[in-house]
């Protein structure tokens, strides 16, 4: 498993590196990292290879497109620029954003609702595509770009594309009658939110979106609670196993506690429920907020006084994510806070599995097996430390061999317990898009 994780999380770019498959779809102006291989270093070997480490974030919006969501999708469209602006302040972050829709196992997997209906005007009405698949981007003029399913925050008019792409048409569970008289049922009846989150990680449609070494972020927009019959705990375990960031006992591997996050604009537990609110209300405040009908008592149809705890909120907690009320009047501010939190997670110290265990090269002391350079300049090695007040991992500016204090800030340290290089989290703020060179030095 360790070797597989190393392949996924770092790469030493070798001379025989293959070029990216031209058939893969990427948005314009996106920097492409070369394909990479990992090769153990034998005793006495010397040489150089590059490792690309700029922090990457992949964000998948999971949007509820059921009948009650018109107002909330409009709110997300009106405020998405706050998230993009917040993320854009970290120039070193490489951010991709895609959009998918909720699922309905009761209608989409039974054949009752086909993927496409023809409406009464003779136009195609798309009900859904594959579970968890990133939808084609929509351009500001309303047309779909079938060649792309994600946008980068550095793309021209990224905000405009996201504003258009997030406007998934809300679907009423109804029956269309086509001009030739054929009837076709449409729309979701239950909101399976966890199903597309889980399916997205293995969807063939998303193979060019998710990157192995990125922070995975799920941004959920829904007034419902999850109806997929998947528990938050089991989904959390599945995601971490799928990402390869837990050991055989399900415990997070060193440096990978923040492999993914879930952020939610939704029915926040504890929020007051206004039973008199009606669909279509345009006033956005907590006095006019009613969650989806799924929160009603199924026998008495009574509304709770406030939103109870539910599995979707639990998943945000398990992933160390955040949640705000879908009716919050400070919607834009809350989205900006999501962006700030994503930046703080992505820019933590970067742990890179070397996959050069000591038993491969037992005569070389691990701390003298290699050094790091940026261009021709050797990066400063320090030692791992912990802030006693906050428990935050630090890289102390101390010479690892002599213990003497260094004149400048240390860039990296070696963790000989886990055989990892640890690069300080703010390194790419000083050196955006840097490619670090690892130099292997044989010890005499």
KAWOVEN-V656524 format. One record per residue. RES is the residue in one letter. D_CENTER is the distance of its C-alpha to the mean C-alpha in Angstrom with 2 decimals. Layout:
((RES | D_CENTER) (RES | D_CENTER))
This chain:
((X | 22.22) (X | 22.24) (X | 23.19) (X | 20.43) (X | 17.82) (X | 19.61) (X | 19.38) (X | 15.63) (X | 15.02) (X | 17.92) (X | 20.59) (X | 24.09) (X | 24.98) (X | 28.40) (X | 31.11) (X | 30.85) (X | 27.20) (X | 26.65) (X | 25.42) (X | 22.38) (X | 23.41) (X | 24.62) (X | 23.69) (X | 19.93) (X | 18.72) (X | 17.08) (X | 17.48) (X | 20.40) (X | 20.42) (X | 17.37) (X | 18.25) (X | 18.25) (X | 18.22) (X | 21.15) (X | 21.10) (X | 21.85) (X | 24.06) (X | 24.93) (X | 28.64) (X | 30.33) (X | 32.86) (X | 36.41) (X | 39.01) (X | 40.52) (X | 38.02) (X | 37.26) (X | 35.01) (X | 31.95) (X | 28.52) (X | 25.41) (X | 21.98) (X | 19.13) (X | 16.88) (X | 15.50) (X | 12.12) (X | 9.24) (X | 5.85) (X | 4.14) (X | 3.90) (X | 5.93) (X | 8.94) (X | 11.02) (X | 14.46) (X | 17.67) (X | 20.41) (X | 23.30) (X | 26.54) (X | 25.98) (X | 22.90) (X | 24.63) (X | 24.93) (X | 21.40) (X | 19.87) (X | 22.38) (X | 21.35) (X | 17.70) (X | 19.15) (X | 21.54) (X | 19.11) (X | 15.98) (X | 17.73) (X | 17.45) (X | 13.67) (X | 14.09) (X | 17.10) (X | 15.59) (X | 12.86) (X | 15.72) (X | 17.88) (X | 16.25) (X | 17.82) (X | 16.51) (X | 12.77) (X | 11.76) (X | 9.19) (X | 8.58) (X | 8.33) (X | 9.58) (X | 11.40) (X | 12.73) (X | 15.43) (X | 16.57) (X | 18.94) (X | 22.53) (X | 23.93) (X | 27.37) (X | 27.73) (X | 25.34) (X | 26.21) (X | 29.92) (X | 30.96) (X | 32.07) (X | 29.66) (X | 29.32) (X | 26.42) (X | 28.70) (X | 31.73) (X | 34.38) (X | 35.15) (X | 38.62) (X | 38.36) (X | 37.75) (X | 34.16) (X | 31.24) (X | 29.02) (X | 25.73) (X | 24.81) (X | 21.70) (X | 20.39) (X | 19.07) (X | 17.08) (X | 13.30) (X | 14.10) (X | 12.69) (X | 15.76) (X | 17.85) (X | 17.47) (X | 20.29) (X | 22.27) (X | 23.93) (X | 27.13) (X | 25.67) (X | 25.82) (X | 23.10) (X | 22.06) (X | 22.08) (X | 21.30) (X | 17.74) (X | 14.71) (X | 12.27) (X | 13.28) (X | 12.88) (X | 13.72) (X | 16.79) (X | 18.10) (X | 21.33) (X | 21.01) (X | 17.21) (X | 17.77) (X | 20.45) (X | 18.51) (X | 15.69) (X | 18.54) (X | 20.12) (X | 17.22) (X | 16.19) (X | 19.86) (X | 19.74) (X | 23.38) (X | 24.04) (X | 25.93) (X | 29.01) (X | 30.03) (X | 33.19) (X | 35.39) (X | 35.78) (X | 39.15) (X | 39.20) (X | 42.27) (X | 43.75) (X | 43.58) (X | 40.78) (X | 38.73) (X | 34.99) (X | 32.91) (X | 29.62) (X | 26.68) (X | 24.97) (X | 27.02) (X | 24.52) (X | 20.85) (X | 18.90) (X | 15.40) (X | 14.47) (X | 15.82) (X | 13.40) (X | 10.36) (X | 12.39) (X | 13.81) (X | 10.83) (X | 10.34) (X | 13.97) (X | 14.75) (X | 17.02) (X | 15.91) (X | 12.40) (X | 13.87) (X | 13.73) (X | 10.17) (X | 8.09) (X | 9.54) (X | 11.04) (X | 10.84) (X | 7.39) (X | 5.34) (X | 2.48) (X | 2.18) (X | 5.19) (X | 7.89) (X | 11.11) (X | 14.46) (X | 17.40) (X | 20.85) (X | 21.19) (X | 20.63) (X | 19.13) (X | 21.96) (X | 20.68) (X | 22.67) (X | 19.79) (X | 19.75) (X | 16.87) (X | 18.13) (X | 18.36) (X | 14.85) (X | 13.56) (X | 15.96) (X | 15.02) (X | 11.30) (X | 12.53) (X | 15.35) (X | 13.50) (X | 11.48) (X | 14.94) (X | 14.48) (X | 17.40) (X | 21.10) (X | 23.54) (X | 23.94) (X | 20.31) (X | 20.24) (X | 17.31) (X | 18.41) (X | 19.39) (X | 16.78) (X | 13.78) (X | 13.84) (X | 10.52) (X | 8.59) (X | 6.00) (X | 6.53) (X | 7.85) (X | 9.64) (X | 12.61) (X | 15.41) (X | 17.84) (X | 20.97) (X | 20.85) (X | 23.29) (X | 26.46) (X | 26.34) (X | 29.76) (X | 30.26) (X | 32.71) (X | 34.46) (X | 36.38) (X | 33.43) (X | 33.47) (X | 31.02) (X | 31.23) (X | 31.84) (X | 30.84) (X | 31.31) (X | 28.05) (X | 28.87) (X | 28.69) (X | 32.21) (X | 31.19) (X | 28.11) (X | 28.32) (X | 25.57) (X | 25.66) (X | 28.86) (X | 27.20) (X | 27.78) (X | 31.52) (X | 33.83) (X | 34.28) (X | 38.01) (X | 39.17) (X | 36.55) (X | 36.59) (X | 33.67) (X | 32.59) (X | 33.35) (X | 29.76) (X | 26.44) (X | 26.48) (X | 23.80) (X | 21.68) (X | 19.11) (X | 16.21) (X | 16.97) (X | 17.41) (X | 13.90) (X | 12.67) (X | 15.36) (X | 14.69) (X | 11.13) (X | 12.76) (X | 11.05) (X | 13.39) (X | 15.26) (X | 17.93) (X | 20.61) (X | 20.18) (X | 23.70) (X | 23.28) (X | 25.53) (X | 23.42) (X | 20.41) (X | 19.72) (X | 20.16) (X | 17.71) (X | 14.96) (X | 15.99) (X | 15.74) (X | 12.08) (X | 11.75) (X | 14.14) (X | 12.44) (X | 9.14) (X | 11.79) (X | 13.75) (X | 11.23) (X | 10.32) (X | 14.08) (X | 15.43) (X | 17.83) (X | 16.51) (X | 17.91) (X | 18.95) (X | 20.82) (X | 24.04) (X | 25.39) (X | 28.85) (X | 30.38) (X | 33.66) (X | 35.60) (X | 34.95) (X | 36.75) (X | 38.65) (X | 41.01) (X | 38.41) (X | 37.32) (X | 33.49) (X | 33.56) (X | 35.78) (X | 34.10) (X | 32.08) (X | 31.31) (X | 28.69) (X | 29.61) (X | 28.22) (X | 30.63) (X | 33.99) (X | 33.18) (X | 32.64) (X | 29.86) (X | 31.08) (X | 30.55) (X | 30.62) (X | 30.17) (X | 27.56) (X | 28.43) (X | 27.20) (X | 27.79) (X | 30.13) (X | 29.55) (X | 25.75) (X | 24.96) (X | 22.64) (X | 22.82) (X | 24.91) (X | 26.34) (X | 29.98) (X | 32.21) (X | 34.69) (X | 36.22) (X | 35.20) (X | 38.66) (X | 41.00) (X | 39.14) (X | 40.25) (X | 38.16) (X | 36.70) (X | 37.54) (X | 34.03) (X | 30.48) (X | 29.17) (X | 26.23) (X | 25.51) (X | 26.89) (X | 27.42) (X | 26.54) (X | 29.37) (X | 28.53) (X | 25.24) (X | 26.20) (X | 23.37) (X | 23.37) (X | 21.73) (X | 21.18) (X | 21.23) (X | 18.01) (X | 19.75) (X | 21.27) (X | 19.35) (X | 20.46) (X | 23.92) (X | 23.24) (X | 20.53) (X | 19.66) (X | 22.00) (X | 22.71) (X | 24.34) (X | 27.34) (X | 28.11) (X | 31.90) (X | 33.56) (X | 36.94) (X | 39.51) (X | 41.45) (X | 45.21))
